[in-house]
Amino acid sequence: MNHSYIRFVLLCCCLLSAGPVIAGTTCLERTISPQALYDASRLALQLRNLLDASGAQLVLVGRIGSDVSKYGIKYTHIGFILRDHPQGRWLFVHLLNHCGTDSSGIYDEGLVNFFTDDIYKPEAVVVIPSPQLQQQLKQVVLSSLADRLHQPQYSALAYPFSDSYQNSNQWVLEMIAAAQAGEGMVGNRQQAQAYLTNRGYEPGRIPIAATERVGATLFRVNVHFLDHPLTERLQGQYQVVTAESIIHYLEKTDKGVTVKEIELKH
């Protein structure tokens, strides 16, 4: 058997073991095709090589979970990766919706698992903050503040300046606000949102027609609209925290941040 293939398989096993294989959601286990697992493993290996070479202690990585390009969005979900997490090397820490329900939780998982769960296209964006912000973010991610800034009531379309609901990207953004503000300056979601407003954060905007809104309200418990201002609901233009808006915010407020995109090499 080809020795390089054996080494690849062994490395994939190591990547899978760097954190729980199941993210801890309430989903029924899904069967992953051998090709999907192979692609996820190769993309995870590319990512790990990039991370090792970067010298970073913490980065943000976004994935493409579904095709929402019609809304001007490429990366649907973003999370933190820590080089030296208490549970292993290069572990994701991110917020996950509990399989279409109206609740969420914070999970740690390995690189391969991140790309086998809810993946549409084997590509990723890697955001490397400045060294100072990396250290500040690491402290926040590993502190009790991570739980205090988490709102379990989930909405995929959560309004960025309300604490009624929260989506996965919104938790990441508010964690960034807490890290940038400094120790003791942000203790809850209202303070994080006020800080972001003062620093000029601009949310993404998603157009949703009235017919789409009715369907989402009737059939999806993880999408809510009433936390948005009436003007947005009348106009069908909804502000939301997107991965792209987080990247733009960091490019504006964190001198030294770098952004790289990776895709599966054939």
Secondary structure, DSSP 8 states (H G I E B T S, - for coil): --HHHHHHHHHHHHHHHSS-SS---S-------HHHHHHHHHHHHHHHHHHHHHT-SEEEEEEE-S--GGGT----EEEEEEEEETTEEEEEEEEEE-TTSSBEEEEEE-HHHHHHSS-SEEEEEEEE--HHHHHHHHHHHTSTHHHHT--SBB-TT--TT-SS-B-HHHHHHHHHHHHHH-TTT--SHHHHHHHHHHTT---EEEE--HHHHHHHHHH-TT---TTS-HHHHHHTEEEE--HHHHHHHHHHH-TT-EEEEEE---
